[in-house]
Amino acid sequence: MQTVSQFTTQRRTYLDPIHHDIVLDRSDPAERLVIDLIDTPEFQRLRRVHQLGVSFFTFQGAEGSRFTHSVGVMHVASQLLKMVSERTPQVNKHRRLILASALLHDIGHGPYSHVTEKILGYDHEDWSCRIISEGTKVNEVLRAHDPELPNQITAVLKKNFTPKYITHLVSSQLDCDRMDYLLRDSHQTGTAYGLFALQRVLSSLEIDETGDRIIVAGEKGQAAVEDYLFSRYSMYSQVYYHRKNLSARALLAKIIKRAMSLKGDLGFIDDQTKKFLNGEKLNVDEYLFLDDVQMTYHIKRWTLDSDEVLADLSSRFLNRQLFNTTKLTTEDPDRLTHLVAGVRSIVAAAGLDPDYYVSLETTGLRPYDYYRPDQAYPQTNIMIRTERGEVKELSTVSQTVDALVKGSFDTSWMIYPPEVRTRVLELLDKSN
């Protein structure tokens, strides 16, 4: 008979602001694997990587980590499995793979998450696969549970695992990752933009084994998914692409650019960071050394650097003295080139180097995109089973989603120091 103390040590509870009690039980093989993976140094590192990059400059509550998000994605996957297995019980044979893939999907994120990924052009999913496959504690734990698990998880993350619906649960246009981050990011930023009926969406999903896909059942499911897609649109337009977020990202990009231009004259940089910023080849141990804490420490040191530009940019970033960001009214390339040249002249006249004090940022999104086989990474469709039993792509049965598919959401932003705000706005006003 199991004692109370034995029962307690078998179970572990994560108190989560979104999902409340996330309870894992070691007596369940899949959940025991999840617990063992969470306890690895590589997964614990995610506590030191912000989920929302540099959004804490804009939204004071945006201090959550990739750790909490990843545990949340695993929990959403677990909930979804319970629901879809009622109709398709054979999916449970993949339960361990699905939970581990959901948990580890973001383990390869670098400092400030997507921010440095965009600046430096690396792929966090490639690093996730390397961390899972190479000589790490994560790899050791996976192989101890099943020698095939590392290869299976990387196949899921690379979207070439069969059956394909397993991958779609973790990575698609209607997946456990997006469901968690929309709710979580909305909560952390103190906004309501990302809220949607999670349980209604989950309960509407079914596995279509014949078509090897996930489908949404019925009008109620369709309405819930439409709400989810518009929540995603709102989060991008109001939170992820907030002008202060764009400013902070642009400023970080200029800091990195200046630091790398100094090469041997840079006052402080460790070997791992130098290789990372230079785009040199890193081994897994070197990459895992990187996180937000280490990157922020460099920026703090650079505020004292002898190079005035690097010191100034770093001080502005560290103390949230962000550049101004103005939305432009044109997407014409020639006009944009003309505007950038004008702003650069204004900045140079103020005694600042325009290479480091002027940025043109472009934002664009598709909250949902139907399948385009000619693209390098064609999107997976969201399929709806109508009340008549027909299975159709979502935008063909929803006018609101069709508008999202056909809409144009590209926007350009001019980013410049507050010292020249008046002159820049005069220039931009004249160009309208």
ZIBEL-V446742 format. One line per field, one symbol per residue. ss: DSSP state (H for helix, E for strand, - for the rest). phi: phi as a letter, one per 20 degrees, with the letter a starting at -180 (. if undefined). psi: psi as a letter, one per 20 degrees, with the letter a starting at -180 (. if undefined). A space follows every 50 residues. Layout:
ss=???
phi=???
psi=???
//
This chain:
ss=---HHHHHHHEEEEEE---EEEEEE---HHHHHHHHHH--HHHHHHHH-E ----HHH-------EHHHHHHHHHHHHHHHHHHH----HHHHHHHHHHHH HHHH---------HHHHHHH---HHHHHHHHHH---HHHHHHHHH---HH HHHHHHH------HHHHHHH-----HHHHHHHHHHHHH---------HHH HHHHEEEE----EEEEEHHHHHHHHHHHHHHHHHHHHHHH--HHHHHHHH HHHHHHHHHHHHHHH-----HHHHHHHH-----HHHHH---HHHHHHHHH HH-----HHHHHHHHHHH-----EEEE-----HHHHHHHHHHHHHHHHH- ---HHHHEEEEEE-------------------EEE-----EEEHHHH-HH HHHHHH----EEEEEE-HHHHHHHHHHHHHH-
phi=.fefffffffdcddedfedmfdddcffegffffffffgefgfffgffdcf fdldfffddfeedfdffffffffgfffffffgffffecfffffdgfffff fffefdfefegllfffgffemecffffgffffeefdfgffffffeagegg fffffffemcedfffffffebaebcfffffffffffffemddfefbegff fgfeecedffelbecdenfffffffgffffffgffffddfdggfffffff ffffffffgffflfeffbaefffffffemffdeffffffeafffffffff fffdffffffffffffffdldfffccfeecdfgffffffffffffffffe ndfffdcccddcdabcgbcffcfeefcffefeddeffenedcfgfedcff fgfffefdcfbdcecbfffdggffffffffef
psi=pprghggghhqpppopigjcoopqpiipgghgggghghiqhhhhhihjop hkdkiihgoiiljrrhghgghggggghgggghghihhmhihhijgggggh gghjhjijqapkcighgggikrohhghghghhhamrhggggghhhohigg hgghhghjkkqpqhhgghhhoaimrhghgghggghgghikrjhjprnghg ggiipqpnhgilrpqpprhhgghhhggghhggghhghhfhkqhhghgggh ghhhggggghhhdijphpprgghghghikrpqrggggihpahggghgghg hiijqiohggggggggghjlmqqqpppqjqjpgghggggggghhggghhj jqohhijpqoqpqqqohqprpniiqhnqqpqopporhijqoqqgiiiohg hhhggiqpjpqqppprqhhjgghghgghghi.
//
